Every structure is written in structure tokens, then in C-alpha cells.
Amino acid sequence: MPLLAVTYVKGRPGATTTALGLAAVAPEWARPVVVECDPAGGDVTRRHRLRAVPSIVDLAAAARGAASPGDVFAVASQQLPLAEIAVPVVVAPAGGAQTRAAVPELTGSGRAVLTAPDRVVVADCGRLGPGSPVWPLLRLADVVLVLVRANADEVAHVREHLGDLVDAGAGRLVVLLGAGGAYSAAEVADVVATHVGQELARDPEAVSVLGPLPDDRRAAAVLGGGLVAGSRWRRLPLMAAYSRLWTDLAPYLPVAAPQPDTAPEATP
């Protein structure tokens, strides 16, 4: 099953919110698990009042001796309840030091447990910077989602990272526009394609631009732990956008997925 990495390079466009949102509306076949791999430390434990253990530290320890990736996630994940569903999450301690030590254990030779055979792993990689320990993880990913608001400064930062991101691996690179911003998706796509094709001399088709996501504070508050989910919360605009995103990403996910017109269902 595929590895889907979520990251950003400027501002705080909501990598954790997006990772949890995608998992919450994932198709049934995906059986997603969210893994907090942010080198700056995790937020889910405090936002959703989950236990501090098990965590990514336990995932790394179990990966060294587990018989199968399925066993690893059974040991290291816990359930994050959101109304009628529960999202499996491998949390990370605050602070980041333990996460920075654990991530190389998950991406080293023979230890690619993040590419589980029976589920989609959604890795919340936090902010991407030079020397970040998540670069090897991005090389493993089938899809890398780079979140950005369509503002001049954030788009410029993404553009400067495109060469490294394109070279990071064979997976699909997707620039996902967050809510707000001064430019349209078509304008950002033109900037990205021009930079990749003319300045980097790479295939412009290697990068997609999707979005923008809607400005939906209710759904973001639910995913951020600040609001209790109602019975119809997965019909909110942001959640609907995440559902459509699964359809957009399906061609790049190496699994026997349903046809694009199959309605996504949450993981039970």
C-alpha cells in the first residue's frame, strides 16, 4: 500500500489538519493510519487528549523486530475518535528530539515500515527544511503533498524547493493550495510549470497543482481538537474537498483502488 507524505515549506498551512482530514474520509480500501513524523514534534496528543504512549518511538522500536508491518502498527497506534469514526494515529512526543531519532529507523534499509502492505500510511512531515530527517521518507513516498497558500512569498519558497522535491523520489509531487491566497490555482500552476520546465529543465508534468481548499473553520476546528464533531461533520466543505482529493490522487497510488466514482467511506 502507498505512502502519502504531507509537508510544507513556509507558514503554517495545516499539515496535521490535512493528514487527519484525509484519513477521516479515506476510502474503505485504504485502511489509513496517520503517523506524526514532524521533526519539530507532535501536536495530536495535546490537541485531542490522547495518551503519550504508544508513539512513534514505539513504532521505531517495534519496526526493528516485528514480523510484519501490520503487527508494527497494531502495537504503535491508538484510536482518535471523531464522532462515529476513529482514525488510527501514531503520535509523536512534543519537542521533536525523539521524532528526529525515530524517523531514520523507519526509513533505513530494510526498515521501510511506512510502506505497509495492507494500508495507506499518511505521514505528517511538518515543515520541510534543509537537512530535515524526513527527506528519506519523501523518497519512499508514492505521493508528496506540499501545502502552500497562494501568496507571493509562500509560492516563492515552494518554487525554490522544487528541484530538491522533484529529485527526492519517483513518487508524484502535488502542490496543494490552502485556503486564501492572492492567486488562482491556474496562476500557481503556470509559475510551477515554467520553473520546472525552463529553469530546472525537468518535465513540467511531474508536478500537479490542486486546490485551493475551502476556508472551513468548523471542520478545521474539529480536526484540531477545538470542536466536537457533529453527526454531519464529514459533509462540511473542507471534508468534501479532502474526499475529492482522494479521487485526484488515485492514479498515483499503487493499489487496487475503487473506480473514481465510488463514494469514499471512512475507516471504521
C-alpha positions as CSV (number, residue, x, y, z in Angstrom):
1,M,0.0,0.0,0.0
2,P,1.2,3.5,-0.6
3,L,2.9,6.1,1.5
4,L,1.3,9.6,1.3
5,A,3.5,12.4,2.8
6,V,2.2,15.8,3.8
7,T,4.6,18.7,4.3
8,Y,5.0,22.4,3.8
9,V,7.9,24.8,3.4
10,K,6.6,28.2,4.6
11,G,4.0,29.5,7.1
12,R,1.6,27.1,8.9
13,P,-0.9,25.9,6.3
14,G,-2.1,22.9,8.3
15,A,-0.2,19.7,7.6
16,T,-1.6,17.9,10.6
17,T,-5.1,19.0,9.8
18,T,-4.8,17.8,6.2
19,A,-3.3,14.4,7.3
20,L,-6.1,13.8,9.8
21,G,-8.7,15.1,7.3
22,L,-7.6,12.8,4.5
23,A,-7.6,9.8,6.9
24,A,-11.1,10.6,8.2
25,V,-12.6,10.5,4.7
26,A,-10.4,7.8,3.2
27,P,-11.9,5.1,1.0
28,E,-12.6,1.9,2.8
29,W,-9.9,0.0,0.9
30,A,-7.2,2.5,2.2
31,R,-7.4,1.5,5.9
32,P,-5.3,4.6,6.7
33,V,-3.1,5.3,9.6
34,V,-1.7,8.7,10.3
35,V,2.0,8.8,11.5
36,E,3.3,12.1,13.1
37,C,6.8,12.4,11.6
38,D,7.2,16.2,12.2
39,P,10.8,16.8,13.3
40,A,9.5,19.7,15.4
41,G,7.4,17.3,17.5
42,G,3.8,16.2,17.5
43,D,0.6,18.1,18.3
44,V,-2.1,15.4,18.2
45,T,-1.6,14.1,21.7
46,R,-2.3,17.5,23.2
47,R,-5.0,18.7,20.7
48,H,-7.1,15.5,21.1
49,R,-6.1,14.4,24.6
50,L,-4.6,11.1,23.5
51,R,-2.1,9.1,25.5
52,A,1.6,9.9,25.2
53,V,2.3,6.2,24.5
54,P,2.4,4.4,22.3
55,S,4.1,6.8,20.0
56,I,6.5,7.0,17.0
57,V,9.2,5.9,19.4
58,D,7.4,2.6,19.9
59,L,6.8,2.3,16.2
60,A,10.6,2.6,15.5
61,A,11.4,0.1,18.3
62,A,8.8,-2.4,17.1
63,A,9.9,-2.0,13.4
64,R,13.3,-3.4,14.4
65,G,11.9,-6.7,15.3
66,A,8.4,-7.0,14.1
67,A,7.4,-9.9,11.9
68,S,5.1,-7.7,9.7
69,P,4.2,-4.0,9.3
70,G,0.7,-4.9,10.3
71,D,1.9,-6.0,13.7
72,V,4.0,-2.9,14.0
73,F,1.0,-0.5,13.6
74,A,-1.1,-2.7,15.9
75,V,1.5,-2.1,18.6
76,A,2.2,1.6,18.0
77,S,-1.1,3.2,17.0
78,Q,-4.1,4.4,19.0
79,Q,-7.6,5.4,18.0
80,L,-8.5,9.1,17.6
81,P,-12.4,9.2,17.9
82,L,-14.2,11.7,15.6
83,A,-17.9,11.3,16.1
84,E,-18.9,8.0,14.5
85,I,-15.4,7.0,13.3
86,A,-12.0,6.5,14.7
87,V,-8.7,7.4,12.9
88,P,-5.7,5.2,13.8
89,V,-2.8,7.5,14.7
90,V,0.8,7.1,15.7
91,V,1.5,10.1,17.8
92,A,4.8,11.9,18.3
93,P,6.1,13.4,21.6
94,A,6.3,17.2,21.8
95,G,9.8,18.7,21.4
96,G,10.9,16.8,18.3
97,A,14.2,15.2,19.6
98,Q,12.6,11.7,19.9
99,T,10.9,12.0,16.5
100,R,14.1,13.1,14.8
101,A,15.8,10.0,16.2
102,A,12.9,7.7,15.3
103,V,12.3,8.7,11.7
104,P,15.6,7.3,10.4
105,E,14.7,4.0,12.0
106,L,11.6,3.9,9.8
107,T,13.2,4.7,6.5
108,G,16.5,2.9,6.7
109,S,17.5,-0.1,4.6
110,G,15.1,-3.0,5.3
111,R,13.0,-0.9,7.7
112,A,10.6,0.8,5.3
113,V,7.6,0.0,7.6
114,L,6.0,3.2,6.4
115,T,5.2,1.5,3.1
116,A,2.8,-1.0,4.8
117,P,1.4,-3.8,2.6
118,D,-2.1,-3.6,3.8
119,R,-2.9,0.1,4.4
120,V,-2.2,3.7,3.3
121,V,0.2,5.4,5.6
122,V,-0.4,9.2,5.8
123,A,2.8,10.8,7.2
124,D,2.5,14.2,8.7
125,C,6.0,15.5,8.0
126,G,5.6,19.1,9.3
127,R,7.8,21.8,7.9
128,L,10.4,20.8,5.4
129,G,13.9,22.4,5.5
130,P,17.5,21.7,4.6
131,G,18.8,18.6,6.4
132,S,15.4,17.6,7.6
133,P,15.3,13.9,8.6
134,V,12.1,13.5,6.6
135,W,13.8,13.8,3.2
136,P,14.4,10.0,3.1
137,L,10.8,9.5,3.9
138,L,9.8,11.7,0.9
139,R,11.9,9.5,-1.3
140,L,9.8,6.5,-0.2
141,A,6.5,8.3,-0.8
142,D,4.2,7.5,-3.6
143,V,2.7,11.0,-3.3
144,V,4.2,14.0,-1.7
145,L,1.6,16.8,-0.9
146,V,3.3,20.2,-0.4
147,L,0.8,22.6,1.2
148,V,1.1,26.3,0.4
149,R,-1.1,29.3,0.4
150,A,-1.2,31.1,-3.0
151,N,0.7,34.2,-1.8
152,A,3.8,35.5,-3.4
153,D,6.1,34.7,-0.5
154,E,4.9,31.1,0.1
155,V,4.8,30.3,-3.6
156,A,8.4,31.6,-4.0
157,H,9.6,29.4,-1.2
158,V,8.0,26.3,-2.8
159,R,9.5,27.2,-6.1
160,E,13.0,27.3,-4.6
161,H,12.4,23.8,-3.2
162,L,11.0,22.3,-6.4
163,G,14.3,21.0,-7.7
164,D,15.0,19.0,-4.5
165,L,11.4,17.8,-4.2
166,V,11.4,16.6,-7.8
167,D,14.7,14.8,-7.2
168,A,13.6,13.3,-3.9
169,G,11.9,10.3,-5.4
170,A,9.9,8.6,-8.1
171,G,6.5,9.5,-6.5
172,R,4.0,12.1,-7.6
173,L,4.6,15.7,-6.3
174,V,1.5,17.6,-5.7
175,V,1.3,21.3,-4.6
176,L,-1.9,21.6,-2.7
177,L,-3.2,25.1,-2.2
178,G,-4.6,26.0,1.2
179,A,-7.5,28.4,1.9
180,G,-6.9,32.0,1.0
181,G,-4.2,33.4,-1.1
182,A,-3.9,36.1,-3.8
183,Y,-3.5,33.8,-6.9
184,S,-5.6,31.1,-8.5
185,A,-4.6,27.5,-9.0
186,A,-4.1,28.1,-12.7
187,E,-1.7,31.0,-12.0
188,V,0.3,29.0,-9.4
189,A,0.4,26.0,-11.9
190,D,1.8,28.3,-14.6
191,V,4.5,29.5,-12.2
192,V,5.4,26.0,-11.2
193,A,5.4,24.6,-14.7
194,T,7.6,27.4,-16.0
195,H,10.1,26.9,-13.2
196,V,10.2,23.1,-13.6
197,G,10.4,23.1,-17.4
198,Q,12.6,26.1,-18.2
199,E,14.8,26.7,-15.1
200,L,15.1,23.1,-13.9
201,A,14.9,21.5,-17.3
202,R,12.6,18.8,-16.0
203,D,9.2,17.6,-17.1
204,P,6.6,20.1,-16.1
205,E,4.1,17.3,-15.9
206,A,6.0,15.9,-12.9
207,V,4.2,18.3,-10.6
208,S,0.5,18.9,-10.1
209,V,-1.2,21.9,-8.5
210,L,-4.6,21.2,-6.8
211,G,-7.0,23.2,-4.7
212,P,-7.5,25.6,-3.2
213,L,-9.0,24.1,-0.1
214,P,-12.0,25.9,1.2
215,D,-11.9,28.2,4.3
216,D,-13.9,26.0,6.6
217,R,-13.1,26.8,10.2
218,R,-15.7,24.4,11.6
219,A,-14.1,21.3,10.0
220,A,-10.6,22.6,10.8
221,A,-11.6,23.1,14.5
222,V,-12.9,19.5,14.6
223,L,-9.7,18.1,13.2
224,G,-7.7,20.4,15.5
225,G,-9.5,19.2,18.6
226,G,-11.2,22.5,19.4
227,L,-14.7,21.5,18.4
228,V,-16.8,18.3,18.9
229,A,-17.7,16.7,15.6
230,G,-21.4,16.7,14.8
231,S,-23.3,13.9,13.1
232,R,-22.9,15.5,9.6
233,W,-19.4,16.9,10.0
234,R,-17.9,14.9,7.2
235,R,-20.2,16.8,4.8
236,L,-18.6,20.1,5.7
237,P,-16.8,21.9,2.8
238,L,-13.3,21.0,3.8
239,M,-14.1,17.3,4.4
240,A,-15.8,17.2,0.9
241,A,-12.6,18.7,-0.6
242,Y,-10.5,16.0,1.1
243,S,-12.8,13.4,-0.3
244,R,-12.3,14.8,-3.8
245,L,-8.6,14.8,-3.3
246,W,-8.6,11.1,-2.9
247,T,-10.0,10.8,-6.4
248,D,-7.4,13.1,-7.8
249,L,-4.6,11.1,-6.2
250,A,-5.9,7.6,-7.0
251,P,-3.9,7.4,-10.3
252,Y,-0.7,7.7,-8.4
253,L,-1.5,5.2,-5.6
254,P,-0.3,1.7,-6.5
255,V,-3.3,-0.2,-5.1
256,A,-6.4,-1.9,-6.4
257,A,-8.5,1.2,-5.6
258,P,-12.2,1.5,-6.4
259,Q,-13.2,3.4,-9.5
260,P,-13.1,7.2,-9.1
261,D,-16.9,7.4,-8.9
262,T,-17.0,5.2,-5.8
263,A,-18.0,7.2,-2.8
264,P,-15.3,7.4,-0.2
265,E,-16.1,5.9,3.2
266,A,-14.4,6.4,6.5
267,T,-12.3,3.9,8.2
268,P,-14.4,2.1,10.8
